[in-house]
Amino acid sequence: MGLLVAPAALAVPHDAFVNVSPDVRIHVLVAGPASAKHPLVLIPGWRLTASIWKEQVAVFSKDRRVIVVDSRSQGDSSKTPEGDTPEQRARDLDAVLKQQKAGSIVLVGWSQGVQDVAAYVEQFGTASLAGIVLVDSTISNGADAISQSPNFAAQQLGRLARYAEDPKSYTRGMMHAIIKRALPQQVFDTLVADALKTPTAIGEAMLIADLFGVNRSSTLAKFDRPTLVIASSSSQELDAQKAMASTLLQGRIEIIEDAAHAVFVDQPEHFDQLLATFLSQIDR
């Protein structure tokens, strides 16, 4: 595990576990050779795992190190009744990056992962970041979202009841909603099974903390690294993502057509091209 492994061996993704406390370990998928290029760190969304980034791992690990995290209580990471918040996940990420000796990275967060990126910048700054990518989500303004966007809040809270009643059915429906592209049945079923590894009560608490917990919007002022926002043209938050990108000193937004929330699954070639262009500018 780490940079002592020969580059040829690193071409094949391998699993690693990082102890972030005596009773919590975080699963990471590591691929690609050590190189002069900045490592790419990928953070998945709510209840999802490293497997959602499979195509990006295959593409970008050809010439750089790629680290994908199963966030706390997701996938093969430890399930914990406490600490299922972006703030704690940011501390977990810091421990992972230090253990992996990642150096200066490009940090990519999708959906819930956008909150984790914001929480990371708030607590640890941007010294270890060469670039930031925020995928199809805005940064939460906490409890203010309830009064500012009551319909959105009601929609999200209403979905929790359906999730609690029948987690498997809800999760299958969620996958169909966030992925427009027809996936092979086995791939789809694996994504559902991976998401169901998160205990339902923890999943509920996690979503509330992400959406209605800490107001992280002020953290945008600390984003002093090149930042790429990639949004779906069908996103309910598209206008908000455009506004967010416009506030960033070194930010810009790219919009992907014909894609649902998981834009990198629906339109992998377009997404990978946008990310590759961004990385080439960072690596100069």
C-alpha positions as CSV (number, residue, x, y, z in Angstrom):
1,M,0.0,0.0,0.0
2,G,1.3,3.4,-0.9
3,L,4.2,4.7,-3.0
4,L,6.5,1.8,-2.3
5,V,4.5,-0.5,-4.6
6,A,5.9,-0.7,-8.1
7,P,4.0,1.4,-10.6
8,A,3.1,-1.7,-12.7
9,A,1.3,-3.2,-9.7
10,L,-0.5,0.0,-9.0
11,A,-2.1,-0.1,-12.4
12,V,-4.6,-2.6,-10.9
13,P,-6.9,-1.0,-8.3
14,H,-6.3,-2.4,-4.8
15,D,-8.1,-2.0,-1.5
16,A,-6.6,-0.3,1.5
17,F,-7.9,0.4,5.0
18,V,-7.0,3.5,7.0
19,N,-7.6,3.5,10.8
20,V,-8.9,7.0,11.6
21,S,-9.6,6.0,15.3
22,P,-9.2,2.9,17.4
23,D,-12.6,1.5,16.3
24,V,-13.1,3.1,12.9
25,R,-11.4,2.3,9.6
26,I,-12.0,3.8,6.2
27,H,-11.9,1.8,3.0
28,V,-10.2,3.3,0.1
29,L,-9.5,2.1,-3.4
30,V,-6.1,3.0,-4.8
31,A,-5.0,2.8,-8.4
32,G,-2.4,4.2,-10.7
33,P,1.3,5.0,-10.6
34,A,3.2,7.5,-8.5
35,S,4.0,10.3,-10.9
36,A,4.6,14.1,-11.1
37,K,0.9,14.6,-11.7
38,H,-1.4,15.5,-8.9
39,P,-3.2,12.6,-7.3
40,L,-6.9,12.5,-8.0
41,V,-9.2,12.0,-4.9
42,L,-12.8,11.0,-5.5
43,I,-15.6,11.3,-2.9
44,P,-18.9,9.6,-3.6
45,G,-22.5,10.7,-2.7
46,W,-24.9,9.6,-0.1
47,R,-24.6,5.9,0.8
48,L,-22.7,5.2,-2.4
49,T,-19.2,3.7,-2.7
50,A,-15.9,3.8,-4.7
51,S,-17.5,1.5,-7.3
52,I,-19.6,4.4,-8.6
53,W,-16.4,6.0,-9.9
54,K,-15.3,2.8,-11.8
55,E,-14.9,4.3,-15.2
56,Q,-13.0,7.4,-13.9
57,V,-10.6,5.1,-12.0
58,A,-9.9,3.2,-15.2
59,V,-9.3,6.3,-17.2
60,F,-7.3,8.5,-14.9
61,S,-5.2,5.8,-13.2
62,K,-3.3,5.2,-16.4
63,D,-0.9,8.1,-15.6
64,R,-1.6,9.3,-12.1
65,R,-2.5,8.0,-8.7
66,V,-6.3,7.8,-8.0
67,I,-7.7,7.4,-4.5
68,V,-11.4,6.8,-4.0
69,V,-13.0,6.8,-0.5
70,D,-15.8,4.8,0.9
71,S,-17.0,7.5,3.3
72,R,-17.7,6.6,7.0
73,S,-20.7,4.2,7.3
74,Q,-20.7,3.6,3.5
75,G,-19.5,0.6,1.6
76,D,-16.8,-1.3,3.3
77,S,-15.9,1.4,5.8
78,S,-16.8,1.1,9.5
79,K,-20.5,1.7,10.3
80,T,-20.7,4.2,13.2
81,P,-23.7,5.5,15.1
82,E,-21.9,8.8,15.7
83,G,-19.9,11.1,13.4
84,D,-21.9,10.6,10.2
85,T,-21.5,14.3,9.2
86,P,-19.5,16.1,6.6
87,E,-17.3,17.6,9.4
88,Q,-16.3,14.2,10.7
89,R,-15.9,12.7,7.2
90,A,-13.5,15.6,6.4
91,R,-11.4,14.6,9.4
92,D,-11.5,11.0,8.2
93,L,-10.4,12.3,4.7
94,D,-7.5,14.2,6.3
95,A,-6.3,11.0,8.0
96,V,-6.6,9.1,4.8
97,L,-4.6,11.6,2.8
98,K,-1.8,11.7,5.4
99,Q,-1.6,7.9,5.7
100,Q,-1.5,7.6,1.9
101,K,1.1,10.4,1.7
102,A,-1.0,11.9,-1.1
103,G,0.7,15.3,-1.2
104,S,-0.9,18.0,-3.3
105,I,-4.2,16.6,-4.7
106,V,-7.1,17.5,-6.9
107,L,-10.2,16.8,-4.7
108,V,-13.5,15.8,-6.4
109,G,-16.8,15.7,-4.5
110,W,-20.1,14.6,-5.9
111,S,-23.5,15.2,-4.3
112,Q,-23.0,14.6,-0.6
113,G,-19.3,14.7,-1.3
114,V,-19.6,18.4,-2.1
115,Q,-20.5,18.9,1.6
116,D,-17.5,16.9,2.6
117,V,-15.2,19.0,0.4
118,A,-16.6,22.2,2.0
119,A,-16.1,20.8,5.5
120,Y,-12.6,19.8,4.6
121,V,-11.7,23.3,3.3
122,E,-13.3,24.8,6.4
123,Q,-11.2,22.7,8.8
124,F,-7.9,22.2,6.9
125,G,-7.8,25.0,4.4
126,T,-6.4,24.5,0.9
127,A,-2.7,24.0,1.4
128,S,-3.0,20.4,0.3
129,L,-5.3,21.1,-2.6
130,A,-4.1,21.9,-6.2
131,G,-7.6,22.0,-7.5
132,I,-11.2,21.4,-6.5
133,V,-14.1,19.8,-8.5
134,L,-17.7,20.1,-7.2
135,V,-20.1,17.8,-9.1
136,D,-23.8,18.6,-9.4
137,S,-24.5,20.0,-5.9
138,T,-24.3,23.3,-4.1
139,I,-22.9,23.8,-0.6
140,S,-25.5,23.6,2.0
141,N,-26.7,26.6,4.0
142,G,-27.9,24.4,6.8
143,A,-31.2,25.0,8.6
144,D,-31.7,28.2,6.6
145,A,-32.6,25.9,3.6
146,I,-35.9,25.1,5.3
147,S,-37.1,28.6,5.3
148,Q,-35.4,29.6,2.0
149,S,-36.4,26.6,0.0
150,P,-39.4,25.1,1.8
151,N,-40.6,22.9,-1.1
152,F,-37.1,21.4,-1.4
153,A,-37.0,20.7,2.3
154,A,-40.4,19.2,2.3
155,Q,-39.5,17.0,-0.6
156,Q,-36.3,15.7,1.0
157,L,-37.9,15.1,4.4
158,G,-40.9,13.3,2.7
159,R,-38.5,10.9,1.0
160,L,-37.0,9.9,4.3
161,A,-40.3,8.3,5.3
162,R,-40.3,6.2,2.1
163,Y,-36.7,5.2,2.6
164,A,-37.4,4.1,6.2
165,E,-40.4,2.0,5.2
166,D,-38.7,0.1,2.4
167,P,-35.0,0.8,2.0
168,K,-34.4,-1.6,-0.9
169,S,-37.3,-0.3,-3.0
170,Y,-36.4,3.3,-2.2
171,T,-32.8,2.7,-3.2
172,R,-33.7,1.0,-6.5
173,G,-35.9,4.0,-7.3
174,M,-33.2,6.4,-6.3
175,M,-30.7,4.7,-8.6
176,H,-33.1,5.0,-11.5
177,A,-33.6,8.7,-10.6
178,I,-29.9,9.7,-10.4
179,I,-28.7,7.5,-13.4
180,K,-30.4,8.0,-16.7
181,R,-28.2,5.6,-18.7
182,A,-29.3,2.0,-18.9
183,L,-26.8,0.0,-16.9
184,P,-26.2,-3.8,-17.2
185,Q,-28.5,-5.4,-14.6
186,Q,-25.6,-6.8,-12.6
187,V,-23.9,-3.4,-12.4
188,F,-27.2,-1.8,-11.3
189,D,-27.9,-4.5,-8.7
190,T,-24.3,-4.1,-7.3
191,L,-24.8,-0.3,-6.9
192,V,-28.1,-1.0,-5.0
193,A,-26.5,-3.6,-2.8
194,D,-23.5,-1.4,-2.0
195,A,-25.9,1.5,-1.0
196,L,-27.8,-0.9,1.3
197,K,-24.6,-1.5,3.3
198,T,-25.4,1.8,5.1
199,P,-27.8,1.0,8.0
200,T,-31.1,2.9,7.4
201,A,-31.1,4.9,10.6
202,I,-27.6,6.1,9.9
203,G,-28.5,6.9,6.3
204,E,-31.4,9.1,7.6
205,A,-29.2,10.9,10.1
206,M,-26.5,11.4,7.4
207,L,-28.9,13.1,5.0
208,I,-30.3,15.4,7.6
209,A,-26.7,16.4,8.7
210,D,-25.7,17.0,5.0
211,L,-28.7,19.1,4.0
212,F,-29.9,20.8,7.2
213,G,-27.0,20.7,9.6
214,V,-24.1,23.1,9.5
215,N,-24.3,26.2,7.2
216,R,-21.2,25.7,5.1
217,S,-21.9,28.4,2.5
218,S,-19.4,30.9,4.0
219,T,-16.7,28.4,3.2
220,L,-16.8,29.4,-0.4
221,A,-14.8,32.4,0.4
222,K,-11.9,30.1,1.3
223,F,-11.9,28.3,-2.0
224,D,-8.7,30.0,-3.3
225,R,-7.7,27.2,-5.7
226,P,-8.9,26.6,-9.3
227,T,-12.4,25.2,-8.9
228,L,-14.5,23.4,-11.5
229,V,-18.2,23.0,-11.0
230,I,-19.7,20.3,-13.2
231,A,-23.5,20.3,-13.4
232,S,-26.3,18.4,-15.1
233,S,-28.5,20.5,-17.3
234,S,-31.5,18.9,-15.7
235,S,-30.4,19.7,-12.1
236,Q,-32.9,21.3,-9.8
237,E,-30.0,23.2,-8.4
238,L,-28.6,24.4,-11.8
239,D,-29.2,28.1,-11.2
240,A,-27.8,27.8,-7.7
241,Q,-24.7,26.0,-9.0
242,K,-24.2,28.8,-11.6
243,A,-24.4,31.4,-8.8
244,M,-22.0,29.4,-6.6
245,A,-19.4,29.2,-9.4
246,S,-19.7,32.9,-10.1
247,T,-18.7,33.7,-6.5
248,L,-15.4,31.7,-6.8
249,L,-12.3,33.7,-7.6
250,Q,-10.9,30.9,-9.7
251,G,-14.1,29.1,-10.5
252,R,-16.0,28.2,-13.6
253,I,-19.0,25.9,-14.4
254,E,-19.4,23.3,-17.2
255,I,-22.9,21.9,-17.9
256,I,-23.5,18.3,-19.2
257,E,-26.5,17.7,-21.3
258,D,-28.6,14.5,-21.3
259,A,-27.5,13.4,-17.9
260,A,-29.2,12.9,-14.5
261,H,-27.5,13.6,-11.2
262,A,-24.7,11.1,-11.7
263,V,-23.3,12.9,-14.7
264,F,-20.1,11.0,-14.7
265,V,-22.0,7.7,-15.1
266,D,-24.5,9.0,-17.7
267,Q,-22.0,10.9,-19.8
268,P,-18.6,9.5,-18.8
269,E,-16.7,10.6,-21.9
270,H,-17.9,14.2,-21.6
271,F,-17.2,14.3,-17.9
272,D,-13.8,12.7,-18.3
273,Q,-12.9,15.2,-21.0
274,L,-13.8,18.1,-18.8
275,L,-11.9,16.7,-15.9
276,A,-8.9,15.8,-18.0
277,T,-8.7,19.4,-19.4
278,F,-8.9,20.8,-15.8
279,L,-6.2,18.4,-14.6
280,S,-3.9,19.3,-17.5
281,Q,-4.1,23.0,-16.4
282,I,-3.5,22.1,-12.8
283,D,-0.5,19.8,-13.6
284,R,1.4,22.5,-15.5
